[in-house]
């Protein structure tokens, strides 16, 4: 009996280890050095360590912009891929991606202040949320993405009058946000979300917007 349990345990351990090492994915950020990245600063990994000074300046500028609204937050782990080969190893298909409050990915097309400010805004916002907010999504997806787009001053998105952008409020969950992208361009969805957040920001200011973010129901 116990012999079979040990055999099953060994087989499962081997399978999990093989999958972790062989399959591309975000999980590889747990041990980025094993997948061709170099530590250039505390928590910052890249496939181009020779560009350390450039990345440091970029990170400082983007972080300062996010902190200008939110204040301080714990620095996340950051994975910077300058090549598509590197991005493929981590299954990174976007310019930038934030997971939770501790991890940011930057792809080859995301190495700029605007994209990184957007991702840092997510980190700061997520840092103000509790575990219960993940399961009961206190802050709607449209607000989450709209705030990040607004703080990043993203000029790529479509402009709306506020009354023309209220349809974005249907995207309360991230599942609903994803469904909208099946019928609308991302410039529309992010643009509408940015419009509503910017209008609210203009009305109630930094303090009012932070009060909404920190409110508990």
C-alpha positions, -999 to +999 in steps of 0.1 A: +000+000+000+026+025+012+049+014-016+023+023-042+017+057-025+054+064-028+055+054-064+025+077-072+041+105-053+073+102-072+055+100-106+034+131-098+065+150-086+083+141-118+053+151-139+049+184-122+087+192-124+087+183-161+057+204-168+072+234-149+105+232-168+092+222-203+059+242-207+061+280-215+041+301-191+039+328-165+049+303-138+085+306-150+087+340-133+092+320-101+127+311-113+135+334-142+173+326-141+165+291-152+150+305-184+177+328-197+171+359-176+195+379-155+189+397-123+199+434-129+185+449-097+164+437-068+134+419-083+141+430-119+150+403-145+158+407-182+173+390-212+193+422-219+214+430-188+235+454-208+206+478-209+204+480-172+208+518-170+181+523-196+156+501-178+164+516-144+156+551-157+124+539-173+113+521-141+120+552-120+100+575-142+070+552-145+070+544-108+072+581-100+041+588-121+021+560-105+032+570-070+022+606-078-014+595-075-012+565-052+017+571-029+042+543-021+038+506-027+060+476-025+080+471-056+069+440-077+090+415-094+095+426-130+102+404-160+115+424-190+117+406-223+134+425-252+131+397-277+101+376-289+120+345-281+121+356-244+084+365-245+075+331-259+093+314-230+070+331-206+039+328-229+037+366-229+014+378-258+008+413-246+029+445-244+025+444-206+008+422-181+002+425-143-006+395-121-019+404-087+002+429-068+036+413-071+044+405-107+048+426-139+057+413-174+070+437-201+072+424-237+093+436-266+067+462-276+060+474-241+094+489-232+081+524-227+070+547-200+033+546-210+029+508-208+050+505-176+030+533-159-002+514-168+011+482-152+024+500-121-010+516-117-025+481-116+001+471-090-007+501-068-045+495-071-042+458-064-021+466-033-050+485-019-073+456-023-079+426+000-082+389-008-120+393-006-119+419-034-105+392-058-135+369-052-161+396-049-145+421-073-153+453-054-136+475-080-152+469-115-129+459-144-137+490-164-126+512-136-094+492-130-084+494-167-097+529-171-077+542-142-045+526-154-051+540-190-058+574-176-028+576-153-006+563-182-019+591-205-024+566-232-031+585-264-037+554-286-072+548-273-104+563-288-118+595-273-155+597-262-178+623-246-186+609-212-223+603-221-211+582-251-189+560-229-214+547-203-218+514-221-184+503-207-200+500-172-214+467-182-179+453-179-180+449-142-161+416-141-129+408-160-149+380-177-173+406-190-144+428-199-130+400-220-163+394-237-165+430-248-133+425-267-149+399-288-172+426-304-152+458-299-117+470-306-094+475-276-091+511-285-128+515-279-130+496-246-099+512-230-109+546-244-144+544-230-131+533-196-104+560-196-131+586-205-153+578-175-124+576-150-109+609-163-143+626-160-147+614-125-112+624-116-118+659-130-149+662-108-137+649-075-099+651-077-071+628-064-085+626-029-120+618-040-108+591-064-086+575-038-115+575-014-136+555-039-107+530-043-102+526-006-139+524+003-150+492+019-186+480+017 
